[in-house]
Amino acid sequence: MTVFRHSGFEFRNSFVIRHSSFELRHFALAVFFTFTLALYSEPPPSAKDILASVRMMESRQQIDLQGQLRQDNIVVPFHLVQNGPLIRYSFANPDEVLQLRLGENSSRLDLVTGGGSEQFAASKLKQKIRGTSVTYEDLAFKFLYWPTARVLGEENVRTRNCWKLQLRAPSRESQYSNVLLWIDKASGALMRMEGYDWNAQLAKRFEVVSAQKIEGRWFLKQMRIEELQPGTNHVQARTYLEIKR
């Protein structure tokens, strides 16, 4: 009888020890994985930091290429030259030269003439370029400087993992009340943009269709610009911006 009680005590004691040992191991593993996740998972960057990175990347490029805007039977050739923060678009028939300066806190679009250059009139920024869906404001990249921005999350665009941002216009000078951007995490390239009018309706969509490698560097090859009928998903005009070697 005594032996039975003693054996039961030993069995219960052994079970308690083994159970405690299991709990300790389980606790240690939980602490280890928690520490590991905390060590290797970083919080997402802020919208301000992402946009600053995009502006910095855009202002460091060196480009001398031919391009065109194409919509139905309209073809508008242009010469694109970029030297760091200065980007120049040269159109012909009639001649028109636009110079975009990407600054630290803002961008400036100038009209270059024989007598020098003057700032492009704000009242003309919403005008379309030679019958296409692209406006002068679209070339000015002013949305990259809008102060009110937030990260909405992550999404894939054409297999590329992107940050999705929402930017709100600081005033009604813009044709867009807010803009959604998809920015490639790896390269900082703009993969897609959606512009919404002041009735919160999708007005225009820009999306990179293809890229090309020139002298060991990747450049845009084709971007599709779709102008939508307000309040619907009907595309009423489609323009392609194409860069040639």
Secondary structure by P-SEA (a helix, b strand, c coil): caaaaaaaaaaaaaaaaaaaaaaaaaaaaaaaaaaaaaacccccccaaaaaaaaaaaaaabbbbbbbbbbcccbbbbbbbbbcccbbbbbbcccbbbbbbbbcccbbbbbbbcccccccccccccccccccccccccccccccccccbbbbcbbbbcccbbbbbbbbbbccccccccbbbbbbccccccccbbbbbcccccccbbbbbccccccccbbbbcbbbbbbbccccccccbbbbbcccc
